[in-house]
Amino acid sequence: MTQLLDTLNTQHAHLKRVIAEIDRDLARRDLDGVSAELGRLIAGLQAHVGLENAEFYPAMTRMADAQGAEQMRQIVQLFDVNMRHIADGVLKSLDRHRQGPLDAAAFARDWASTSPILQRRIADEENTLHPIYQRLAAADGR
């Protein structure tokens, strides 16, 4: 189970690097760089959300249920539902900018709101969900 958390943390580190690259390319007005990084961000985010949906949230829910940890289960459910909404909105926003030539002004406007949402979500997962996972896994003997 710690391998799952290690993989999620590795994915977070990748997403953070790509976000920083997009910020750098945007500041340089390097639209080719932004476009390339957008592809990496979308692919990385899709892989991350897919892993969370397939393994992370179900495992946490099972462990919380098995341990009668109702408050932790509710937190997990809230994060799960919230992430589905955030990921859907972020992916749609990013994908819009991959259609045709990149409009720098439109992308910069969207990125100014999308990037902080994504970064905050990553921090929330690392600071809240990952410690809950570790506690549940430790109590579960994993």
Residue pairs with C-beta under 8 A, 6 or more apart in sequence:
1 59
1 133
1 137
1 140
1 142
2 137
2 142
4 51
4 55
4 56
4 59
5 130
5 133
5 134
7 51
8 48
8 51
8 52
8 56
8 125
8 130
9 126
9 130
11 44
11 47
11 48
11 51
12 48
12 122
12 125
12 126
14 44
15 41
15 44
15 45
15 48
15 118
15 122
16 119
16 122
18 37
18 40
18 41
18 44
19 41
19 115
19 118
19 119
21 33
21 37
21 40
22 34
22 37
22 38
22 41
22 111
22 115
23 115
24 33
25 31
25 33
25 34
25 37
26 34
26 104
26 107
26 108
26 111
29 104
31 101
31 102
31 104
34 102
34 104
34 107
35 98
35 102
38 94
38 97
38 98
38 102
39 98
41 94
42 91
42 94
42 95
42 98
45 87
45 90
45 91
45 94
45 118
46 91
49 83
49 84
49 87
52 80
52 83
53 80
53 84
56 133
57 76
57 79
57 80
59 133
60 72
60 76
60 129
60 132
60 133
60 136
61 73
61 76
61 77
61 80
63 69
63 136
63 137
63 139
63 140
64 70
64 72
64 73
64 76
64 136
65 73
66 140
67 136
67 139
67 140
69 136
72 132
72 135
72 136
75 128
75 129
75 132
76 129
76 132
79 124
79 125
79 128
79 129
83 121
86 117
86 118
86 121
90 114
90 117
90 118
93 110
93 114
94 114
96 110
97 103
97 106
97 107
97 110
